[in-house]
Amino acid sequence: MSEALRYVSTRGDCPAAGLSAAIAAGLAPDGGLYVPQTMPRRDIADFDPAGTLADTATTLLAPFFAGDPLADALPAICAEALDFPVPHRALTTDGAHVLELFHGPTAAFKDIGARFLAACLARLPRADTRPLTILVATSGDTGAAVGAAFHDRPGVRVVILYPDGKVSPRQAHQLGCFGDNVTALRVAGRFDDCQRMVKAALNDASLQAVVPLSSANSISLGRLLPQMSYYAHAALGWWRERGQPLDLIVPTGNLGNALAALWVRELGLPVGRVHLTCNANATLPEFLAGADYRPREAVATIANAMDVGAPSNVERLRWTFDDATLRRELPATCVDDAAIRDTIARHAREHGEVFCPHTATAMHVLDTLRAAGDRDDWTVVATAHPAKFESVVEPLVGHPVAVPPALAAMLARPSLADPLAADDGTLKAWLKSALR
C-alpha cells in the first residue's frame, strides 16, 4: 500500500488525520479546516488524453487517497459522482470560452462535490450505529445539491439551513422538496448566520455525543477535492489543443470553487491566471487589494449564492499562499447588482447567451478586460443554470428560460421548510429534540 497522505488543520492545534477521518469529521477538532500536509505533484503525462472527467478525477486524486481505506474505491466513487457532462465551449464573444458546471441534478456546480462526498461517506464504515446527520449551511445552491446527493441514502440524515427570503424562489423550493431523510430549516438571518450555527454545532463535543454530526459545506475536504477535477480536465484538454495554460475567471462566495482551481495549479497542471469575481460582498476583493482581512455581515444581492461576508475557505487560501503572493497574483473584482443586470441583458441581446447572476459577474469582468484592450483567451466559469433565477433573468432577457428536466421534476414536488431563529443554541436544541 502506498504511503498515506496525512491531513492537518489550518489552525495547527490538533493531530494529523487520514483522509477518511478528515472527510467523516468535516471540521477539524480545533475549528480549522483540513488541508493536505504536503501538496502532491501531478504531471500532464500522468493523464489519459482520451479519458473521461471521471478518469481525470481518478488520476488527479489518487495521491490524496493513497494509503487510505477509500483508495481502492476511488475509481467507483469518481464514476458514480461524475456521470454528467461538464462542457468547455466557445462563446460567441471573441476568444472566450465558458466551462459549464451546471448540468448535474440540481443545475449547479455544487452537485459535483456533494455527489462525491456522498459516495465517499457511503463507503466509510462507522462503529456508531446511529444515523449520521449531515449539517449544511447554504446561500442557495449547496443545500439542494447535498439534499439530492444524500436523499434516501440509508444511515444518513441531512439538515439544510438557509437564510429565509434570501434565496431565489426556485432555490427555496428545491431546498424543501426532498422530505424523507432531508429537512430544510429557513433561518431568520443571513447565510453567515447559518454557517456560524453549523460550525458551532460541529464543534460541540457534547452535542456530537448525542447526535453524530458531519458537514457537507465547502469546509468539507470531500467537497473540495473533487472540484479540482473539472479544472484539471478542462486545463489538460486546453493544453493539448493550444499548448497554453487555461486562464480562468471564477465567480466565488465561500471560496471553495476558486480554491480548487488554485490547488490544481499548485499540483503542477496547466491552470494559468485566475481572476476572482464577487458580488457586492467586498471581503475578498478588499483583502486581496491590500486591506486587512475583515469579515463582515453579508450584503443581500441578486447573485445570492455568493452572498458571503466571511468566506470559510480563506483559511485554506492563506494556508496555501502567503498574503503577499495572493495580493500579487490573485485579482478579485466586486460586481454590483446594476452591472449584473446590465451584463445579463446585453449578452442575451447581443450574443444570444443567457447567464445566471453569478456567472454574469465573471462575464462583466471579461467585458471590462475586453474594453481595456485585452484579447487573451479566457474561460468564464458558469456555476448555475439561469433557470434557477427566473425572477431575475427572464425580465432581463425578455423570454422564458427553459427549465432542465431534473430541475422541473424537483419543482413539481411539494416543498416544506421549518422556521428557525438565527441562534447557535436554538439549532443545537432543535437537533437534540428532533433527531436524537
Phi, psi and omega in degrees: 000139179295156178295133185284134171283135181256158183236135183241164177276145175299340182264349170069020185245025176209162183294156174295152182230159171284167183299313182302317179295320180294319179293316181296323183283326184080289180255142177292155183301334180270009180088357178276183179251142180287138176222154177294138182300322172227146180270116180293166177246146176234155180237148180305323182292346179290340192256143178285119181300335180262008185288153175281175174302319179295322177296316178300316180298319181298314179293316182299317189268354182307315179295331179288333181262355186305131177076001181265152177304337179276354188302314183294334182272357186304314179302320180291322178298314180295318180295321180290318186277327189249058185252021176228160187287150172230077187291142174244099190237158178285141171269163176289340174292133188300129173073013183242149176230167177228136176257107186271113184255014191248025183264014176276186189298331181250012172064037175211156183297341181297341179302323186295307180294320183294318180292323178294314179299316179298320179294325177292309184296328179295338183259000180268124176290145178232129177290329179283122182275353178287153178300144173271129179260121177269116177264132180219129171264138183225141172262008175155307189255328184301315186301315180294320179297317179292318177302314180295321184291327185255356184302127177069010174283132182292147174077008183226137170239150179237133174237118184255126174252127176222153182285116185301128178080002183242017170237163181291157180304318181289324174299314180299319179298316177302316186298328183258009190267357189275310184067202180056245183268012182239123180241135176253135177240121178267114189267135179281071182184204181256171177302320181300327174297314179301316181295318178297318181297318179296314180298320180297320179293317181295331182271002183263101184297323180293324176292317179300329179292334181266317183231101179301128187234152167214177185238152173232017173285178179290356169292342182281128176299329179291346173266321186290315185302312181293338178294339175293336190295320183287329175290318178297316183296315180293319182293321179294317177297319179296317180297316181294326182278319190247341186070025182230152171292156181270118177269133190236143168244115193241117171292141183210149175233291180271358167083359181294315182295318179291319179298324178301319178296318181292323177294323176301318177296321179296332178288346180103010180268162194279058165269130183264240180286146175232124179245121180272144173235137178237166171276213183288354177283112196260010185305308183290309180303321180294316179297314183288342175275356175123351180283162172300148177291122185224090175296149181209175178295144181288148174261133179285132180223175177281346171263065196294333181293348178252014180280078184229124178259347180224076187296122183301319189284003170303325179299316178291321180300314183281344170286323184283321186229148173281160186299323181296319178295316179301315184288337178276326192244352186234090176286150176218139186233134171275140178230120185276174185299322181298317179292324177298312181298315180298319181295315179299311183296316185292318181290327175293318183288317188268333187233354181070019179257132180245125184241152171287164182299329181288312177299328180296333176296321178289321178296324178298318178295319176300315179300320180294318177298317180297318180296334179271005176099002179288124178241019181288161174284124176233147172246121176273133181268118181263115192264340181209156178283137182298339180295342177287347186232045188299327182292336175269312192283315189297319176297333181280325182265345174082015178202161177294148175260125182300137183265126177301147185304318182295320177293320178300321179296320178294320182291340179279346179278156170293156184225139181215134174223136181269144179284150178209139176289153181277068187219131183302314182295325180295318177296315181299318178295320178298314180301317181294321184279325186272333193242346185287000000 
